[in-house]
Amino acid sequence: MPRSVNHVASRAKRKRILKLTRGYFGARKNVWTVAKNTWEKGLTYAFRDRRNKKRSFRALWIQRINAAARLEGMSYSQLMGALHKAGIEINRKVLADLAMNHAEAFKAIVQKVK
């Protein structure tokens, strides 16, 4: 009896991954094994960088808050300590947005905790 191989499914699987690797350089877009390895590695990078993105944004917010706080005569750590002591619960994302786009509101918060 002849060997039964599901060519339809295996070809569809290869076509799906080769379609996902369109636009890659050289053999990464059209050689099956290279394309598959590159695509899998890309998923690993995506997983890692979804977490790194959160770190990067937090660092950016801290830099922005620090720069704005120093214009008001405080350091970042002094400002965050004073906010905590005053019981003002505002996260760094919102605080950085206020520092960048609403300087008067940020100044009011700093005056409140001084």
DSSP file (Angstrom, degrees, kcal/mol; ACC not computed):
  #  RESIDUE AA STRUCTURE BP1 BP2  ACC     N-H-->O    O-->H-N    N-H-->O    O-->H-N    TCO  KAPPA ALPHA  PHI   PSI    X-CA   Y-CA   Z-CA
    1    1 A M              0   0    0      0, 0.0     3,-0.1     0, 0.0     0, 0.0   0.000 360.0 360.0 360.0 134.7    0.0    0.0    0.0
    2    2 A P        -     0   0    0      0, 0.0     2,-0.2     0, 0.0     0, 0.0  -0.266 360.0 -97.6 -67.9 153.6    1.4    3.4   -0.9
    3    3 A R        -     0   0    0      1,-0.1     2,-0.6     2,-0.0     0, 0.0  -0.462  33.9-137.2 -71.1 136.5    2.6    5.8    1.8
    4    4 A S        +     0   0    0     -2,-0.2     2,-0.4    -3,-0.1    -1,-0.1  -0.860  26.3 175.0-101.2 122.5    0.0    8.4    2.8
    5    5 A V        -     0   0    0     -2,-0.6     2,-1.9     0, 0.0     3,-0.2  -0.990  32.7-131.4-128.1 133.3    1.4   11.9    3.3
    6    6 A N     >  +     0   0    0     -2,-0.4     4,-1.9     1,-0.2     5,-0.2  -0.552  37.5 164.0 -85.9  79.3   -0.8   15.0    4.0
    7    7 A H  H  >  +     0   0    0     -2,-1.9     4,-2.6     1,-0.2     5,-0.3   0.838  68.3  61.6 -65.3 -33.1    0.8   17.3    1.4
    8    8 A V  H  > S+     0   0    0     -3,-0.2     4,-1.9     1,-0.2    -1,-0.2   0.946 109.5  39.3 -60.7 -49.2   -2.1   19.7    1.6
    9    9 A A  H  > S+     0   0    0      2,-0.2     4,-2.3     1,-0.2    -1,-0.2   0.915 116.9  48.7 -69.2 -43.5   -1.6   20.6    5.2
   10   10 A S  H  X S+     0   0    0     -4,-1.9     4,-2.1     1,-0.2    -2,-0.2   0.894 113.4  47.1 -67.3 -38.4    2.2   20.6    5.1
   11   11 A R  H  X S+     0   0    0     -4,-2.6     4,-2.7     2,-0.2    -1,-0.2   0.889 111.9  51.3 -67.8 -38.5    2.3   22.8    2.1
   12   12 A A  H  X S+     0   0    0     -4,-1.9     4,-2.3    -5,-0.3    -2,-0.2   0.894 109.0  51.1 -64.1 -39.6   -0.3   25.2    3.6
   13   13 A K  H  X S+     0   0    0     -4,-2.3     4,-1.9     2,-0.2    -2,-0.2   0.924 112.3  46.1 -63.9 -44.5    1.8   25.4    6.8
   14   14 A R  H  X S+     0   0    0     -4,-2.1     4,-2.7     1,-0.2     5,-0.2   0.918 112.4  50.4 -64.4 -42.9    4.9   26.3    4.8
   15   15 A K  H  X S+     0   0    0     -4,-2.7     4,-2.1     1,-0.2    -1,-0.2   0.887 107.9  54.1 -62.8 -38.0    3.1   28.8    2.7
   16   16 A R  H  X S+     0   0    0     -4,-2.3     4,-1.5     2,-0.2    -1,-0.2   0.925 112.7  41.9 -63.3 -44.8    1.7   30.5    5.8
   17   17 A I  H  X S+     0   0    0     -4,-1.9     4,-1.3     2,-0.2    -2,-0.2   0.890 113.1  52.6 -72.4 -38.3    5.1   30.9    7.4
   18   18 A L  H  < S+     0   0    0     -4,-2.7    -1,-0.2     1,-0.2    -2,-0.2   0.844 108.0  52.9 -64.8 -31.3    6.7   32.1    4.1
   19   19 A K  H >< S+     0   0    0     -4,-2.1     3,-1.1    -5,-0.2    -1,-0.2   0.877 107.2  52.0 -68.4 -36.7    3.9   34.6    3.8
   20   20 A L  H 3< S+     0   0    0     -4,-1.5    -2,-0.2     1,-0.2    -1,-0.2   0.759 107.6  52.9 -69.6 -23.9    4.7   35.9    7.3
   21   21 A T  T >< S+     0   0    0     -4,-1.3     3,-1.8     8,-0.2    -1,-0.2   0.284  76.7 131.5 -96.9  11.5    8.4   36.3    6.3
   22   22 A R  T <   +     0   0    0     -3,-1.1     3,-0.1     1,-0.2    -3,-0.1  -0.395  68.7  31.4 -60.7 137.9    7.8   38.4    3.2
   23   23 A G  T 3  S+     0   0    0      1,-0.4    -1,-0.2    -2,-0.1     6,-0.1   0.305  87.7 127.8  95.1 -10.1   10.0   41.5    3.3
   24   24 A Y    <   -     0   0    0     -3,-1.8    -1,-0.4     1,-0.1     2,-0.3  -0.367  65.9 -97.1 -74.3 163.2   12.9   39.8    5.1
   25   25 A F  S >  S-     0   0    0      3,-0.1     3,-1.6    -3,-0.1    -1,-0.1  -0.602  70.7 -34.0 -88.1 140.1   16.3   40.0    3.5
   26   26 A G  G >  S-     0   0    0     -2,-0.3     3,-1.5     1,-0.3     4,-0.4  -0.190 125.4  -4.9  61.4-137.1   17.9   37.3    1.3
   27   27 A A  G >> S+     0   0    0      1,-0.3     4,-2.3     2,-0.2     3,-0.5   0.634 116.0  84.0 -69.3 -13.8   17.2   33.7    2.0
   28   28 A R  G <4 S+     0   0    0     -3,-1.6    -1,-0.3     1,-0.2    -2,-0.2   0.705  94.3  44.5 -63.9 -17.7   15.2   34.6    5.1
   29   29 A K  G <4 S+     0   0    0     -3,-1.5    -1,-0.2    -5,-0.2    -2,-0.2   0.691 127.0  19.6-100.0 -18.7   12.1   35.2    3.0
   30   30 A N  T <4 S+     0   0    0     -3,-0.5     2,-0.6    -4,-0.4    -2,-0.2   0.559  95.7  87.5-132.8  -9.4   12.1   32.2    0.6
   31   31 A V     X  -     0   0    0     -4,-2.3     4,-3.3     1,-0.2     5,-0.3  -0.857  69.9-141.4 -95.5 122.3   14.2   29.3    2.0
   32   32 A W  H  > S+     0   0    0     -2,-0.6     4,-2.7     1,-0.2     5,-0.2   0.883  94.2  41.0 -53.9 -53.2   11.9   27.3    4.2
   33   33 A T  H  > S+     0   0    0      1,-0.2     4,-2.2     2,-0.2    -1,-0.2   0.906 118.9  45.7 -67.6 -40.0   14.3   26.3    7.0
   34   34 A V  H  > S+     0   0    0      2,-0.2     4,-2.5     1,-0.2    -1,-0.2   0.923 114.8  48.3 -65.8 -44.2   15.9   29.7    7.2
   35   35 A A  H  X S+     0   0    0     -4,-3.3     4,-2.6    -8,-0.3    -2,-0.2   0.910 111.6  49.7 -63.4 -42.7   12.5   31.5    7.0
   36   36 A K  H  X S+     0   0    0     -4,-2.7     4,-2.4    -5,-0.3    -1,-0.2   0.925 112.7  46.7 -63.3 -44.6   11.1   29.3    9.8
   37   37 A N  H  X S+     0   0    0     -4,-2.2     4,-2.4     2,-0.2    -2,-0.2   0.915 113.8  48.3 -63.6 -43.1   14.1   29.8   12.1
   38   38 A T  H  X S+     0   0    0     -4,-2.5     4,-2.2     2,-0.2    -2,-0.2   0.911 111.9  49.3 -63.5 -43.0   14.0   33.6   11.5
   39   39 A W  H  X S+     0   0    0     -4,-2.6     4,-1.7     2,-0.2    -2,-0.2   0.913 111.9  48.1 -63.6 -43.9   10.2   33.7   12.1
   40   40 A E  H  X S+     0   0    0     -4,-2.4     4,-1.6     1,-0.2    -1,-0.2   0.902 111.5  50.1 -64.4 -40.5   10.5   31.7   15.4
   41   41 A K  H  X S+     0   0    0     -4,-2.4     4,-2.3     1,-0.2    -1,-0.2   0.877 106.9  56.2 -64.2 -37.3   13.4   33.9   16.6
   42   42 A G  H  X S+     0   0    0     -4,-2.2     4,-2.4     1,-0.2    -1,-0.2   0.874 104.0  52.8 -62.3 -37.5   11.3   37.0   15.8
   43   43 A L  H  X S+     0   0    0     -4,-1.7     4,-2.2     2,-0.2    -1,-0.2   0.879 108.1  51.7 -64.4 -37.0    8.5   35.7   18.0
   44   44 A T  H  X S+     0   0    0     -4,-1.6     4,-2.3     2,-0.2    -2,-0.2   0.927 110.6  47.3 -64.0 -45.4   11.1   35.3   20.8
   45   45 A Y  H  X S+     0   0    0     -4,-2.3     4,-2.9     1,-0.2    -2,-0.2   0.902 110.9  52.2 -61.8 -41.3   12.2   38.9   20.3
   46   46 A A  H  X S+     0   0    0     -4,-2.4     4,-1.5     2,-0.2    -1,-0.2   0.913 109.9  48.3 -62.8 -42.6    8.6   40.1   20.3
   47   47 A F  H  X S+     0   0    0     -4,-2.2     4,-0.8     1,-0.2    -1,-0.2   0.932 115.1  45.3 -62.1 -46.8    7.9   38.3   23.6
   48   48 A R  H >X S+     0   0    0     -4,-2.3     4,-1.8     1,-0.2     3,-0.8   0.920 113.1  49.1 -62.7 -45.6   11.0   39.8   25.2
   49   49 A D  H 3X S+     0   0    0     -4,-2.9     4,-2.0     1,-0.3    -1,-0.2   0.682  96.9  67.6 -78.6 -16.8   10.5   43.3   24.0
   50   50 A R  H 3X S+     0   0    0     -4,-1.5     4,-0.6    -5,-0.2    -1,-0.3   0.854 109.9  40.0 -64.7 -31.2    6.9   43.5   25.1
   51   51 A R  H <X S+     0   0    0     -3,-0.8     4,-1.3    -4,-0.8     3,-0.5   0.874 113.2  52.9 -81.1 -40.6    8.3   43.4   28.6
   52   52 A N  H  X S+     0   0    0     -4,-1.8     4,-2.7     1,-0.2    -2,-0.2   0.818 100.3  64.1 -64.8 -29.4   11.3   45.7   27.8
   53   53 A K  H  X S+     0   0    0     -4,-2.0     4,-2.4     1,-0.2    -1,-0.2   0.887  99.7  52.0 -61.4 -38.7    8.9   48.3   26.4
   54   54 A K  H  X S+     0   0    0     -4,-0.6     4,-2.0    -3,-0.5    -1,-0.2   0.904 110.9  47.7 -64.5 -40.9    7.3   48.7   29.8
   55   55 A R  H  X S+     0   0    0     -4,-1.3     4,-2.4     2,-0.2    -2,-0.2   0.921 111.3  50.7 -64.1 -44.2   10.8   49.3   31.4
   56   56 A S  H  X S+     0   0    0     -4,-2.7     4,-2.2     1,-0.2    -2,-0.2   0.911 110.9  47.7 -63.1 -43.1   11.8   51.8   28.7
   57   57 A F  H  X S+     0   0    0     -4,-2.4     4,-2.6     2,-0.2    -1,-0.2   0.902 110.4  51.6 -66.8 -39.7    8.6   53.8   29.1
   58   58 A R  H  X S+     0   0    0     -4,-2.0     4,-2.3     1,-0.2    -1,-0.2   0.921 110.3  49.5 -61.8 -42.3    8.9   53.9   32.9
   59   59 A A  H  X S+     0   0    0     -4,-2.4     4,-2.1     2,-0.2    -1,-0.2   0.893 110.9  50.3 -62.3 -40.0   12.5   55.1   32.5
   60   60 A L  H  X S+     0   0    0     -4,-2.2     4,-2.3     2,-0.2    -2,-0.2   0.921 109.8  49.8 -64.0 -44.5   11.4   57.8   30.1
   61   61 A W  H  X S+     0   0    0     -4,-2.6     4,-2.6     1,-0.2     5,-0.2   0.911 110.1  51.1 -60.9 -41.8    8.6   59.0   32.5
   62   62 A I  H  X S+     0   0    0     -4,-2.3     4,-2.6     1,-0.2    -1,-0.2   0.905 109.5  50.2 -63.5 -41.8   11.1   59.2   35.4
   63   63 A Q  H  X S+     0   0    0     -4,-2.1     4,-2.3     2,-0.2    -1,-0.2   0.913 112.3  47.2 -62.2 -42.8   13.5   61.3   33.3
   64   64 A R  H  X S+     0   0    0     -4,-2.3     4,-2.2     2,-0.2    -2,-0.2   0.911 113.2  47.4 -66.7 -42.4   10.7   63.7   32.3
   65   65 A I  H  X S+     0   0    0     -4,-2.6     4,-2.8     1,-0.2    -2,-0.2   0.916 112.2  51.0 -64.1 -42.4    9.5   64.0   35.9
   66   66 A N  H  X S+     0   0    0     -4,-2.6     4,-2.3    -5,-0.2    -2,-0.2   0.916 109.9  49.2 -61.4 -44.7   13.0   64.6   37.1
   67   67 A A  H  X S+     0   0    0     -4,-2.3     4,-1.1     1,-0.2    -1,-0.2   0.921 115.4  43.5 -62.4 -43.9   13.7   67.3   34.5
   68   68 A A  H  X S+     0   0    0     -4,-2.2     4,-0.8     1,-0.2    -2,-0.2   0.880 112.6  52.5 -70.2 -37.4   10.4   69.1   35.4
   69   69 A A  H ><>S+     0   0    0     -4,-2.8     5,-2.4     1,-0.2     3,-0.7   0.884 105.2  55.0 -66.2 -38.1   11.0   68.7   39.2
   70   70 A R  H ><5S+     0   0    0     -4,-2.3     3,-1.1     1,-0.3    -1,-0.2   0.819 101.0  58.7 -66.9 -30.1   14.5   70.2   39.0
   71   71 A L  H 3<5S+     0   0    0     -4,-1.1    -1,-0.3     1,-0.2    -2,-0.2   0.783 107.6  48.5 -65.2 -25.4   13.0   73.3   37.3
   72   72 A E  T <<5S-     0   0    0     -4,-0.8    -1,-0.2    -3,-0.7    -2,-0.2   0.342 126.9-101.9 -95.8   4.7   10.9   73.6   40.5
   73   73 A G  T < 5S+     0   0    0     -3,-1.1     2,-0.3     1,-0.3    -3,-0.2   0.705  88.0 101.9  86.0  20.2   13.9   73.1   42.8
   74   74 A M      < -     0   0    0     -5,-2.4    -1,-0.3    -8,-0.1    -2,-0.2  -0.922  64.6-125.9-129.0 157.8   13.4   69.5   43.7
   75   75 A S     >  -     0   0    0     -2,-0.3     4,-2.3    -3,-0.1     5,-0.2  -0.535  33.4-105.9 -92.2 170.3   15.0   66.2   42.6
   76   76 A Y  H  > S+     0   0    0      1,-0.2     4,-2.7     2,-0.2     5,-0.2   0.932 120.1  48.5 -60.3 -46.9   12.9   63.3   41.4
   77   77 A S  H  > S+     0   0    0      1,-0.2     4,-2.3     2,-0.2    -1,-0.2   0.888 111.3  49.8 -66.2 -38.1   13.4   61.3   44.6
   78   78 A Q  H  > S+     0   0    0      2,-0.2     4,-2.4     1,-0.2    -1,-0.2   0.922 112.3  48.6 -63.4 -43.1   12.5   64.2   46.8
   79   79 A L  H  X S+     0   0    0     -4,-2.3     4,-2.5     2,-0.2    -2,-0.2   0.933 112.8  46.2 -63.2 -46.8    9.3   64.8   44.8
   80   80 A M  H  X S+     0   0    0     -4,-2.7     4,-2.2     1,-0.2    -1,-0.2   0.883 113.2  50.0 -67.0 -37.1    8.2   61.2   44.8
   81   81 A G  H  X S+     0   0    0     -4,-2.3     4,-2.3    -5,-0.2    -1,-0.2   0.907 112.1  47.6 -64.5 -41.4    8.9   61.0   48.6
   82   82 A A  H  X S+     0   0    0     -4,-2.4     4,-2.3     2,-0.2    -2,-0.2   0.879 110.5  51.9 -67.8 -38.5    6.9   64.1   49.2
   83   83 A L  H  X>S+     0   0    0     -4,-2.5     5,-2.2     2,-0.2     4,-0.7   0.925 112.0  46.7 -61.9 -44.2    4.0   62.9   47.0
   84   84 A H  H ><5S+     0   0    0     -4,-2.2     3,-0.8     1,-0.2    -2,-0.2   0.916 113.1  48.5 -64.0 -43.5    4.0   59.6   49.0
   85   85 A K  H 3<5S+     0   0    0     -4,-2.3    -1,-0.2     1,-0.2    -2,-0.2   0.858 110.7  51.0 -66.2 -35.6    4.1   61.5   52.4
   86   86 A A  H 3<5S-     0   0    0     -4,-2.3    -1,-0.2    -5,-0.2    -2,-0.2   0.578 112.9-120.1 -79.0  -8.7    1.3   63.8   51.3
   87   87 A G  T <<5 +     0   0    0     -3,-0.8     2,-0.8    -4,-0.7    -3,-0.2   0.720  60.0 150.5  78.0  21.1   -0.9   60.9   50.3
   88   88 A I      < -     0   0    0     -5,-2.2     2,-1.1    -6,-0.2    -1,-0.3  -0.789  31.1-160.5 -89.3 112.3   -1.2   61.9   46.7
   89   89 A E        +     0   0    0     -2,-0.8     2,-0.4    -3,-0.1    -5,-0.0  -0.772  32.4 141.9 -97.7  95.4   -1.6   58.8   44.6
   90   90 A I        -     0   0    0     -2,-1.1    -2,-0.1     4,-0.0     2,-0.0  -1.000  44.0-127.7-133.7 132.0   -0.6   59.7   41.0
   91   91 A N     >  -     0   0    0     -2,-0.4     4,-2.3     1,-0.1     5,-0.2  -0.305  22.0-111.5 -82.3 166.2    1.3   57.4   38.8
   92   92 A R  H  > S+     0   0    0      1,-0.2     4,-2.6     2,-0.2     5,-0.2   0.816 113.2  59.0 -66.3 -32.6    4.4   58.2   36.9
   93   93 A K  H  > S+     0   0    0      2,-0.2     4,-1.8     1,-0.2    -1,-0.2   0.945 111.7  39.5 -62.4 -48.0    2.7   58.1   33.5
   94   94 A V  H  > S+     0   0    0      2,-0.2     4,-2.5     1,-0.2    -2,-0.2   0.898 115.2  52.9 -69.0 -40.6    0.2   60.8   34.4
   95   95 A L  H  X S+     0   0    0     -4,-2.3     4,-2.3     1,-0.2    -2,-0.2   0.898 109.7  48.4 -62.7 -41.2    2.8   62.8   36.2
   96   96 A A  H  X S+     0   0    0     -4,-2.6     4,-2.1     2,-0.2    -1,-0.2   0.880 110.3  52.0 -66.6 -38.0    5.2   62.8   33.2
   97   97 A D  H  X>S+     0   0    0     -4,-1.8     4,-3.0    -5,-0.2     5,-0.6   0.910 110.6  47.9 -64.4 -41.9    2.3   63.8   30.9
   98   98 A L  H  X5S+     0   0    0     -4,-2.5     4,-1.7     1,-0.2     8,-0.4   0.912 110.5  52.2 -63.6 -41.7    1.5   66.7   33.2
   99   99 A A  H  <5S+     0   0    0     -4,-2.3    -2,-0.2    -5,-0.2    -1,-0.2   0.877 118.3  36.7 -62.4 -38.2    5.2   67.7   33.3
  100  100 A M  H  <5S+     0   0    0     -4,-2.1     3,-0.2    -5,-0.1    -2,-0.2   0.920 133.3  18.9 -80.8 -45.8    5.4   67.7   29.5
  101  101 A N  H  <5S+     0   0    0     -4,-3.0     2,-0.2     1,-0.2    -3,-0.2   0.662 128.2  38.2-107.5 -19.4    2.0   69.1   28.4
  102  102 A H     X< +     0   0    0     -4,-1.7     4,-2.0    -5,-0.6     3,-0.3  -0.625  59.0 167.9-135.3  74.8    0.5   70.9   31.4
  103  103 A A  H  > S+     0   0    0     -2,-0.2     4,-2.5     1,-0.2     5,-0.2   0.835  77.0  55.5 -60.8 -35.3    3.4   72.7   33.2
  104  104 A E  H  > S+     0   0    0      2,-0.2     4,-2.1     1,-0.2    -1,-0.2   0.903 107.6  48.3 -66.1 -40.8    1.0   74.7   35.4
  105  105 A A  H  > S+     0   0    0     -3,-0.3     4,-1.9     2,-0.2    -1,-0.2   0.907 112.5  48.9 -65.3 -41.7   -0.8   71.6   36.7
  106  106 A F  H  X S+     0   0    0     -4,-2.0     4,-2.3    -8,-0.4    -2,-0.2   0.914 110.2  51.7 -63.1 -42.1    2.6   70.0   37.4
  107  107 A K  H  X S+     0   0    0     -4,-2.5     4,-2.5     1,-0.2    -2,-0.2   0.882 107.6  52.9 -61.5 -38.9    3.7   73.2   39.2
  108  108 A A  H  X S+     0   0    0     -4,-2.1     4,-2.0     2,-0.2    -1,-0.2   0.893 108.4  49.8 -64.3 -40.1    0.6   73.1   41.3
  109  109 A I  H  X S+     0   0    0     -4,-1.9     4,-1.6     2,-0.2    -2,-0.2   0.921 111.1  49.3 -64.3 -42.7    1.2   69.6   42.4
  110  110 A V  H  X S+     0   0    0     -4,-2.3     4,-1.3     1,-0.2    -2,-0.2   0.913 110.7  49.8 -63.5 -42.4    4.8   70.4   43.4
  111  111 A Q  H  < S+     0   0    0     -4,-2.5    -1,-0.2     1,-0.2    -2,-0.2   0.868 107.5  55.8 -63.7 -35.2    3.6   73.5   45.4
  112  112 A K  H  < S+     0   0    0     -4,-2.0    -1,-0.2     1,-0.2    -2,-0.2   0.881 112.5  40.4 -65.1 -37.7    1.1   71.3   47.2
  113  113 A V  H  <        0   0    0     -4,-1.6    -1,-0.2     1,-0.2    -2,-0.2   0.628 360.0 360.0 -88.9 -12.2    3.7   68.8   48.4
  114  114 A K     <        0   0    0     -4,-1.3    -1,-0.2    -5,-0.2    -2,-0.1   0.503 360.0 360.0 -68.1 360.0    6.5   71.4   49.3
